[in-house]
Amino acid sequence: MANLDFRFDDYTEKFSSKMLAELRSYALEHPFEGPVSIEIGANRGKFLTELAERHPEKTYLGIEIRRSFAGISHRRLKRHGCSNADCIHADANLAIPILFDDGQIDEFFLLYPDPWWKSRHHKRRIIQESFLDLMERKMPKGGKVWIRTDVGPLADEMRDTLILHDAFEPIDVSDYPQEPLPWTNREQHCFEAGIPAHLVYFERV
Ligand SMILES: C[S@@+](CC[C@H](N)C(=O)[O-])C[C@H]1O[C@@H](n2cnc3c(N)ncnc32)[C@H](O)[C@@H]1O
């Protein structure tokens, strides 16, 4: 079978320069002031919209790598009158360094991330040491990381990576049951299919 890795990387190079230009324009047009909660992989924006409606006093940004979903989320937020929230089309790895000052992200949601099952694709998983170094810089002490997934081995791997990092400590999940946060589309599906959720909740220390 053909090895598509090179072609994929070649494609991402071109894709990234366009995305970086879009991100720089967005940063100039929409500078964030004060703390921001971000959701990586907002998909169609169900979770983000419900949370932004509940907390009009807070600022939310969804980051979604698929352009069509980012557009759907953006329009959903506008339709619901959420002037405190937006969703952009970007790779979170590129967007976070450009859009935020150090210590500005006080909450970070990663809900039902893509598992990237094949080992040669593991590098595309969000929770990696280098990304946690970035989060350490961009989050204040006391900032929260809320991760949920239906993939047990992925939850274990993310938990292990976070535990090994000096800047993050686990939060006791019994203090944070599932109900207070809205459900994502994937979560709703899992609940209806009887698939359990794994909670990976950490605090920036
Ligand atoms: C499995 S879906 C889950 C979507 C939603 N959070 C839910 O629970 O229904 C994962 C989402 O993350 C997005 N995604 C994957 N990698 C990303 C990245 N590096 N930056 C931003 N979004 C990403 C995908 O396009 C997809 O919409």
Ligand as a Chemical Component Dictionary entry (heavy atoms), coordinates in Angstrom:
data_LIG
# 
_chem_comp.id                   LIG 
_chem_comp.type                 NON-POLYMER 
_chem_comp.pdbx_formal_charge   0 
_chem_comp.three_letter_code    LIG 
# 
loop_
_chem_comp_atom.comp_id 
_chem_comp_atom.atom_id 
_chem_comp_atom.alt_atom_id 
_chem_comp_atom.type_symbol 
_chem_comp_atom.charge 
_chem_comp_atom.model_Cartn_x 
_chem_comp_atom.model_Cartn_y 
_chem_comp_atom.model_Cartn_z 
_chem_comp_atom.pdbx_ordinal 
LIG C1  C1  C 0  -14.637 12.964 17.717 1  
LIG S1  S1  S 1  -15.046 14.622 17.324 2  
LIG C2  C2  C 0  -15.883 15.144 18.828 3  
LIG C3  C3  C 0  -16.625 16.413 18.642 4  
LIG C4  C4  C 0  -17.335 17.000 19.880 5  
LIG N1  N1  N 0  -16.370 17.486 20.850 6  
LIG C5  C5  C 0  -18.260 15.993 20.484 7  
LIG O1  O1  O 0  -17.942 15.480 21.575 8  
LIG O2  O2  O -1 -19.330 15.717 19.888 9  
LIG C6  C6  C 0  -13.470 15.448 17.456 10 
LIG C7  C7  C 0  -13.488 16.858 16.875 11 
LIG O3  O3  O 0  -12.213 17.466 17.049 12 
LIG C8  C8  C 0  -11.828 18.147 15.868 13 
LIG N2  N2  N 0  -10.362 18.245 15.887 14 
LIG C9  C9  C 0  -9.477  17.218 15.766 15 
LIG N3  N3  N 0  -8.208  17.658 15.866 16 
LIG C10 C10 C 0  -8.293  18.999 16.082 17 
LIG C11 C11 C 0  -7.317  20.028 16.253 18 
LIG N4  N4  N 0  -6.015  19.757 16.230 19 
LIG N5  N5  N 0  -7.750  21.299 16.455 20 
LIG C12 C12 C 0  -9.077  21.585 16.453 21 
LIG N6  N6  N 0  -10.048 20.664 16.274 22 
LIG C13 C13 C 0  -9.664  19.390 16.103 23 
LIG C14 C14 C 0  -12.433 17.276 14.771 24 
LIG O4  O4  O 0  -12.581 17.936 13.545 25 
LIG C15 C15 C 0  -13.772 16.891 15.384 26 
LIG O5  O5  O 0  -14.781 17.849 15.117 27 
# 
loop_
_chem_comp_bond.comp_id 
_chem_comp_bond.atom_id_1 
_chem_comp_bond.atom_id_2 
_chem_comp_bond.value_order 
_chem_comp_bond.pdbx_ordinal 
LIG C1  S1  SING 1  
LIG S1  C2  SING 2  
LIG S1  C6  SING 3  
LIG C2  C3  SING 4  
LIG C3  C4  SING 5  
LIG C4  N1  SING 6  
LIG C4  C5  SING 7  
LIG C5  O1  DOUB 8  
LIG C5  O2  SING 9  
LIG C6  C7  SING 10 
LIG C7  O3  SING 11 
LIG C7  C15 SING 12 
LIG O3  C8  SING 13 
LIG C8  N2  SING 14 
LIG C8  C14 SING 15 
LIG N2  C9  SING 16 
LIG N2  C13 SING 17 
LIG C9  N3  DOUB 18 
LIG N3  C10 SING 19 
LIG C10 C11 SING 20 
LIG C10 C13 DOUB 21 
LIG C11 N4  SING 22 
LIG C11 N5  DOUB 23 
LIG N5  C12 SING 24 
LIG C12 N6  DOUB 25 
LIG N6  C13 SING 26 
LIG C14 O4  SING 27 
LIG C14 C15 SING 28 
LIG C15 O5  SING 29 
# 
